[in-house]
Amino acid sequence: MLKIGCHLSSSKGFLAMGKTAVSIGANTFQFFTRNPRGGKAKELDLTDVAAYRAFAEEHGLFPILAHAPYTLNACAADEGLREFAGNTMADDLARLEHLPGSMYNFHPGSHVQQGAERGIELISSLLNEILKPEQTTTVLLETMAGKGSEVGKTFQELRAILDRVERSDQMGVCLDTCHVFDGGYDIVSRLDEVLEEFDRVIGLSRLRAVHLNDSKNPLGSHKDRHEKLGEGNIGLQALEAVINHPALRELPFYLETPNELEGYAGEIAMMKAAYREKEA
């Protein structure tokens, strides 16, 4: 069964997100832990969390993917910005313990003229500070498009971070189809080769989720502009190959396309129709 959902607003709580997901045909979803531009998270409603957990169990909504705010920069040159990122992420992870087995995705950050190696060092140092032995949430590094001074534009940079994290068993990777395509990985014509490289450099066992997006820009553009499925430069045929690939088909897929709920419902239905169930 295809595990697929989209990005939902968390403003009305977990139970509301769960019901919205089911209403559009999703069986998982992604949400921001707080305002995507940063700021304080609203107080956690444990009654709502308990109601959601019962609903999710009934409808098979696990696992869900929490997304850290875009503004966090774990490798900022400014120590105060790094401290803010670390405190926010630590708070997010503590809150997610009320939803055991969830995943937490974040953009590694931008080194801003410090150099990628220094950025990698700072990101891994922050992760070593916030990861706790008792946590049940898996933290995911997202593949990036290479815009500006982003860290994580290559599989090698992600591997370098993972190698420096002491509790790397609590870490994984989220592959964004738009980002890797914009970053120069040809998932349209060379999907097998791209995944073989991922396996060689990072290991497919680290791949825990996929952001399923088309791209407004051509291969290697380093732009990071998402497009609706089938309306961009990746194209529907290539995205259907992604969800059906033996190395990917059992993973959860999360849509981040420029859509409202009706559009997401259409894309979910389209991908479900394209998904080929395994023969018994």
C-alpha positions, 0 to 999 in steps of 0.5 A: 500500500502506498503511504502518501500524504501532504503538508497540513496546517497544524493551527487546529491541532493534531486531531484536526490534521488527522481528520483532514488527511483522511478526508483527502485520501492521505494515510500520513501527513507532514506539519510544521512544529511551529510557525515556519518562519520561526517563533514560539510554539503554542502550548501542546494540548495533551487531550488533543494529542491523546484523541489524535493517537486513537484516531491515527491508530484506527486509520493507520496514519503512522508515521507522521513527519514533523518539519522544523521551521525554515528559519533555523540555521544550525550552522549560522556564523552567529552563535546566538542564531545557532543557540536559537536553532538548538533550543528550538529543535530540542523543544520540538523533539521533547514535544514529539515524544508525545507522538512516539515513532514520529520523524523530525525533518530539518534543513541542515542550514547555510554556512554563509561564507564559512565554507561547507566543512565548517558548516558540517562541523557546526551542524553535527555539533548541534545534533550532538548536543540535542539528541538524547538516548531515550528519544523515539523520534528519528531526526532527518537531514533533508537533501538540499538544492544547493541554493546559495551556501546551503549545506546538504546539496550532495550526498557526501555532505550529508554523509559527513554530518552523519559521520560526526553525529554520536547518536547517528542511529537516531538519524536518517535522510529525507530525499526531496525530489525537487531538491535533488533534481535541482541539485544536479541528480538526474532522477528522470533519466538515471534514477537507478544510478542516483539511488546506487550513489545514495546507497554507496555514499550514505546507505539506503537504510538511512533513507526514511522519507521522500518529499514528492515534488515536481520542479519549476526549474531544470536539472542542476539549476540550484533554485528550489522551486516546487511545482505540482506533480506532472507540471514541472521539469521532472514530469509525471512519468519520472515521479511515478517511477520514484514511488514504484522503485523497489528501493523507495516504494515502502517509504512514506511520501509527502507532497509539498507541491503548491496546492490547496487541499483539493489539489492535494487530494487529486495528486494523492489519488493520481499517485495511488492509481499509479502505484503498482501493488506487489504480486503475492 
